[in-house]
């Protein structure tokens, strides 16, 4: 059987998609699909950077910078966001897949395909957040899909607020979808699959919260 890569089918008809993927001996449209995800990721991150989303730390330094330094900081911020738009999907597609491959004993290429389907949910969330962030002037901690706002009622710890700000309804759906596919493709127990997926997402959340806590853009 030949599996034809299709994100909509993977999201809307996961039962059919995972069965075809398990039985597949070859994959088509993999390269164009991968290129499309990278292109959309770069576009979303680039548009966000253009409108200054996530540049709060630079804005705080506005009074301390000369006009030239401020423009240079904005350009570095844009380049950094574009780099993130390429690096993050690479880590998600290939780095996380390596972890699953080692723990779950599934064909590496099939795991990457699952990751690509799941990542399309992440891009959907980012696309929705761009107009919300622009018109409502909210940052990641105030993401209406995340637990960041709720966490601020229970703690003033900045790291914890950033951490819960990274945990969104879309991310939880991504976890569920990942487990749905991987537990069907793997002969490992359901518990091992859930723990493997949880490990990857916990690492992602904690790393994202740590970078936000450090306010790395101030380094510019």
Beta strands, then each sheet from edge to edge (+ up, - down):
strand 1: 2-4
strand 2: 26-28
sheet 1: 1+ 2+
end
